[in-house]
Amino acid sequence: MPQLNPTPWCAILIFSWLVFLTIIPPKVLAHTFPNEPTSQSTEKPQTNSWNWPWY
């Protein structure tokens, strides 16, 4: 039964993991976000209450 021979499958597994670990992480880490987050001020904005008649 050829599927029980670990020689080619082990080499394919190791080679594919080496490819994944050397090519994909730099591409993912080089990704930049279009909008960088900005820090919010610590002051709370002034909000006016609504004065609606509910009748």
C-alpha positions as CSV (number, residue, x, y, z in Angstrom):
1,M,0.0,0.0,0.0
2,P,1.8,3.2,-1.1
3,Q,-0.1,5.6,1.2
4,L,1.7,4.0,4.2
5,N,5.1,4.9,2.8
6,P,6.0,8.1,4.8
7,T,9.0,9.1,2.6
8,P,7.4,11.3,0.0
9,W,4.5,12.5,2.2
10,C,6.8,13.6,5.0
11,A,9.0,15.5,2.6
12,I,6.0,17.2,1.0
13,L,4.6,18.1,4.4
14,I,7.9,19.6,5.6
15,F,8.5,21.4,2.3
16,S,5.0,22.9,2.3
17,W,5.3,24.1,5.9
18,L,8.7,25.7,5.1
19,V,7.1,27.5,2.1
20,F,4.2,28.7,4.3
21,L,6.5,29.8,7.1
22,T,8.9,31.7,4.8
23,I,6.6,33.3,2.3
24,I,3.3,34.1,3.9
25,P,4.3,35.8,7.3
26,P,6.3,38.7,5.6
27,K,3.4,39.3,3.3
28,V,0.9,39.4,6.2
29,L,3.2,41.6,8.3
30,A,3.8,44.0,5.4
31,H,0.1,44.8,5.3
32,T,-0.8,48.4,6.2
33,F,-4.2,49.7,7.1
34,P,-5.6,52.5,5.0
35,N,-6.7,54.4,8.1
36,E,-4.5,54.5,11.1
37,P,-6.4,54.8,14.4
38,T,-6.1,58.2,16.1
39,S,-6.2,58.8,19.8
40,Q,-9.4,60.1,21.3
41,S,-9.4,63.1,23.6
42,T,-10.1,62.4,27.3
43,E,-12.7,65.2,27.5
44,K,-16.3,64.3,27.1
45,P,-18.2,66.3,24.5
46,Q,-21.0,68.6,25.7
47,T,-24.3,67.1,24.9
48,N,-27.6,69.0,25.1
49,S,-30.6,67.1,26.2
50,W,-33.6,67.1,23.8
51,N,-36.5,69.1,24.9
52,W,-39.3,67.4,22.9
53,P,-42.9,67.4,24.0
54,W,-44.1,63.8,24.1
55,Y,-47.8,64.5,23.9
